[in-house]
Amino acid sequence: MTRFASFSEFYPFYLSEHSNRMCRRMHFIGSSLVVTIAVFAVVTGQLRWLWLMPVAGYGFAWIGHYVYQKNQPATFKHPLYSLQGDWVMYGHMLRGKLQF
């Protein structure tokens, strides 16, 4: 397993693991659902919906990897950097710095 000294060192690897556009789209959908579920749960006070956040986020991301990217998610080997990478990639897609 490759070790990374920092997130800055990890992120190019993370992007290479998401080179397939449909994989990135699945990540975008999952992350958008995570945000939507969190806002809904807080606004309505129905916190019981929060359990859906990892199901939506990881579910869509893993479909992207196994169906489109044809690789294993980085989450299994680098869980914290991978989570951070997902949100950085999401921000880049929102700002048009990365195609989705």
Buried (B, 14 or more C-beta within 10 A) or exposed (E): EEEBEEBEEBBEBBBEBBEBEEBBBBBBBBBBBBBEBBEEBEEEEEEEEBEBBEEBBBBBBBBBBBEBBEBEBBBEEBEEBBBBBBEBBBEBBEEEEBEB
